[in-house]
Amino acid sequence: MVVEYAVGDECFRGSAKTLSGGGLFLTRVDGLEAGKEITVRFRPARHLPYIIAKAKVLYIAEGKGAAAEFTEIREEDRHLLLRLIHQKTADRRLQPRAPLATQVQCDQCMSLAFSRDISLGGMFIETNQLLPVGAALTVRFNLDHRDKVVAATAHVAYHVEKMGMGVLFTDIDPKDTEAIQHYLESLPALPETDPAKRKSA
């Protein structure tokens, strides 16, 4: 997916390797560094209009690209991206998610929660005790049965009725983000069992 991004008064043209409701991973890093504020412009699908959003570079992966988190994006554009991801209307190559079946420790949840999938920007948590959209929470989980525990501060981005909630990471150690990136790259695309289809099944 082609992405135009501006750093100050300079404009660059690159592409996104992954895309989620919380951000994207750029394959070019011209003018970028961790913490840099940028403006991005992209079209998530050929039949859709361009989306313009502000983002912050989370980290640079040497030889691979840069992960950027949306800091300002219209709610309708964010919901559009989420629908593309969960309903499979976009090209499968844009899917940033990978399946992740693991128990999630959530300080603010009263019951056990489980992960369904994960992306660089966040994860979907299966729970019947939903926190309000916008609520902050702290999550801890393992990746692929490894001993290392990933911890992140996040906020609730959306709900899927009777299934759970999607959360976006707002504060996570760069090493943990890199671990998630390696996990995503090690797995095939998510199979056709997204929440929207499971809900209608």
Backbone torsions as a table, in degrees:
resi	resn	phi	psi	omega
1	MET	NA	124.7	-179.7
2	VAL	-72.6	134.9	178.9
3	VAL	-131.5	128.3	171.5
4	GLU	-98.3	133.9	179.2
5	TYR	-137.8	145.3	-177.6
6	ALA	-116.2	132.5	175.0
7	VAL	-116.8	101.4	-172.7
8	GLY	66.4	-124.3	179.5
9	ASP	-94.2	-2.1	-178.6
10	GLU	-94.8	136.3	180.0
11	CYS	-114.0	140.9	-179.6
12	PHE	-132.4	161.4	178.9
13	ARG	-127.1	125.5	-179.5
14	GLY	-143.4	-152.4	178.3
15	SER	-145.8	159.2	179.6
16	ALA	-105.9	128.5	177.8
17	LYS	-82.3	-36.8	177.6
18	THR	-136.4	157.5	-178.0
19	LEU	-146.4	137.2	176.1
20	SER	-143.8	178.0	176.9
21	GLY	-68.5	-15.2	-177.4
22	GLY	-103.0	-11.5	-178.8
23	GLY	166.0	-163.9	-179.5
24	LEU	-151.3	166.8	179.2
25	PHE	-117.0	112.3	-177.4
26	LEU	-86.2	137.1	-178.1
27	THR	-87.3	-8.0	175.1
28	ARG	-118.4	148.0	-175.8
29	VAL	-126.1	24.6	179.0
30	ASP	-57.0	123.0	177.1
31	GLY	73.1	8.3	-175.6
32	LEU	-104.2	149.8	172.6
33	GLU	-155.9	158.4	-178.0
34	ALA	-56.5	132.6	179.9
35	GLY	91.5	-9.0	-177.8
36	LYS	-71.5	136.0	176.5
37	GLU	-89.5	131.4	-178.7
38	ILE	-134.9	163.8	172.0
39	THR	-115.2	130.3	-178.4
40	VAL	-116.8	149.3	177.5
41	ARG	-137.6	124.5	-177.2
42	PHE	-156.1	162.1	176.5
43	ARG	-116.3	111.2	-175.3
44	PRO	-67.2	-21.4	176.2
45	ALA	-154.3	154.2	-173.6
46	ARG	-60.7	-32.3	-175.9
47	HIS	-87.3	2.9	-176.2
48	LEU	-110.5	154.8	177.9
49	PRO	-72.9	167.7	178.5
50	TYR	-70.0	147.6	173.8
51	ILE	-110.9	132.0	176.2
52	ILE	-116.4	128.5	-177.9
53	ALA	-147.1	158.2	172.5
54	LYS	-98.0	146.2	-176.3
55	ALA	-144.5	165.3	177.7
56	LYS	-126.2	132.2	179.6
57	VAL	-72.7	120.6	-179.3
58	LEU	-82.2	-45.1	179.4
59	TYR	-163.3	161.4	176.0
60	ILE	-109.4	125.2	174.9
61	ALA	-98.0	110.0	-174.3
62	GLU	-55.6	126.5	178.1
63	GLY	80.0	-1.9	-177.5
64	LYS	-121.0	-45.3	-179.0
65	GLY	150.6	-154.3	-176.1
66	ALA	-137.8	136.8	176.1
67	ALA	-93.6	129.4	-178.8
68	ALA	-127.7	137.3	179.8
69	GLU	-104.9	133.4	176.3
70	PHE	-64.5	130.3	175.6
71	THR	-108.5	-27.5	175.5
72	GLU	-141.1	115.6	178.5
73	ILE	-150.0	140.0	179.6
74	ARG	-61.8	139.3	-178.3
75	GLU	-57.8	-38.7	179.8
76	GLU	-65.1	-32.8	177.9
77	ASP	-71.7	-39.6	178.3
78	ARG	-63.3	-44.5	179.3
79	HIS	-63.5	-35.2	177.3
80	LEU	-62.3	-45.5	178.7
81	LEU	-61.6	-42.0	179.8
82	LEU	-63.8	-38.6	178.2
83	ARG	-65.5	-40.0	178.4
84	LEU	-61.1	-41.2	-177.8
85	ILE	-69.9	-47.3	-173.3
86	HIS	-83.3	-22.0	-178.7
87	GLN	-105.3	2.6	175.4
88	LYS	61.2	33.1	177.6
89	THR	-88.2	-10.4	177.8
90	ALA	-96.8	168.7	175.7
91	ASP	-58.5	135.7	-179.0
92	ARG	-58.3	-25.9	-179.4
93	ARG	-68.3	-16.5	177.7
94	LEU	-85.1	-6.6	-177.6
95	GLN	-71.4	114.8	179.5
96	PRO	-90.6	-7.1	-172.0
97	ARG	-84.9	152.5	171.5
98	ALA	-135.0	148.5	178.8
99	PRO	-65.0	140.7	177.7
100	LEU	-147.3	102.6	179.0
101	ALA	-97.9	101.4	-178.8
102	THR	-154.5	154.0	176.5
103	GLN	-74.7	138.2	179.9
104	VAL	-113.5	124.5	174.3
105	GLN	-89.2	119.0	-178.9
106	CYS	-121.2	117.3	-176.6
107	ASP	-60.8	-29.0	-174.8
108	GLN	-95.8	-5.7	179.3
109	CYS	-95.0	143.3	-176.9
110	MET	-87.9	-15.4	-177.9
111	SER	-127.9	169.8	177.9
112	LEU	-63.1	141.0	178.3
113	ALA	-124.3	155.7	-179.5
114	PHE	-132.4	146.5	177.3
115	SER	-85.7	144.7	174.1
116	ARG	-105.7	-42.4	177.8
117	ASP	-154.9	169.6	-176.2
118	ILE	-144.8	151.5	173.8
119	SER	-138.7	177.3	177.6
120	LEU	-61.0	-33.3	-174.4
121	GLY	-89.3	-17.2	-177.2
122	GLY	174.2	-160.0	-177.8
123	MET	-154.6	163.1	175.1
124	PHE	-104.5	126.4	-176.6
125	ILE	-111.3	124.1	177.5
126	GLU	-85.1	118.5	179.7
127	THR	-160.9	149.9	176.4
128	ASN	-98.1	5.5	176.0
129	GLN	-116.7	84.6	-175.2
130	LEU	-77.1	137.8	171.0
131	LEU	-87.8	154.2	-179.0
132	PRO	-61.7	148.2	174.6
133	VAL	-58.0	130.9	-177.6
134	GLY	96.5	-13.6	-178.5
135	ALA	-67.8	142.1	177.8
136	ALA	-87.4	147.3	177.9
137	LEU	-152.8	161.9	176.2
138	THR	-116.2	128.6	-178.7
139	VAL	-121.9	149.3	175.4
140	ARG	-137.0	136.9	-177.9
141	PHE	-160.2	165.2	176.5
142	ASN	-104.3	151.1	175.4
143	LEU	-105.1	118.8	170.8
144	ASP	53.8	46.3	175.0
145	HIS	61.9	22.3	177.2
146	ARG	-84.2	157.7	-177.8
147	ASP	-71.7	-30.9	-176.7
148	LYS	-65.1	132.3	178.0
149	VAL	-97.7	126.5	176.1
150	VAL	-91.2	130.6	179.3
151	ALA	-123.5	142.0	-179.5
152	ALA	-153.4	147.8	167.6
153	THR	-91.1	139.1	-175.3
154	ALA	-145.4	174.6	170.4
155	HIS	-137.9	152.7	-177.3
156	VAL	-74.5	124.3	-177.4
157	ALA	-97.4	-35.8	-177.5
158	TYR	-164.0	165.1	177.0
159	HIS	-116.5	148.5	165.6
160	VAL	-118.3	113.3	-172.0
161	GLU	-52.4	132.4	177.3
162	LYS	64.5	14.2	-179.7
163	MET	-126.9	-49.6	-177.7
164	GLY	160.4	-153.8	-174.4
165	MET	-142.7	147.1	173.9
166	GLY	-94.2	132.1	179.8
167	VAL	-121.0	146.8	177.8
168	LEU	-109.8	132.4	178.1
169	PHE	-71.2	132.5	178.1
170	THR	-113.6	-21.8	178.3
171	ASP	-149.8	113.0	-178.0
172	ILE	-147.4	141.9	-179.8
173	ASP	-62.5	135.6	179.5
174	PRO	-53.6	-35.2	178.8
175	LYS	-65.9	-35.7	177.0
176	ASP	-69.4	-37.6	177.0
177	THR	-63.2	-41.4	178.0
178	GLU	-64.6	-36.8	178.2
179	ALA	-63.4	-39.6	177.4
180	ILE	-65.4	-41.7	178.6
181	GLN	-59.8	-44.4	178.8
182	HIS	-63.5	-38.0	179.2
183	TYR	-64.6	-43.9	179.4
184	LEU	-61.0	-41.7	-177.5
185	GLU	-72.2	-18.6	-176.6
186	SER	-87.2	-8.2	-174.5
187	LEU	-118.5	156.4	175.0
188	PRO	-74.7	173.2	178.8
189	ALA	-58.8	151.9	-179.6
190	LEU	-62.0	133.2	179.2
191	PRO	-67.7	169.9	-175.3
192	GLU	-76.2	64.4	176.7
193	THR	-138.1	49.6	-177.6
194	ASP	-77.2	160.8	-176.6
195	PRO	-54.3	-39.7	-176.8
196	ALA	-62.4	-41.5	-178.7
197	LYS	-75.2	-35.5	177.9
198	ARG	-65.5	-35.7	-179.4
199	LYS	-64.0	-36.9	-177.0
200	SER	-87.1	-8.2	-177.7
201	ALA	-71.8	NA	NA
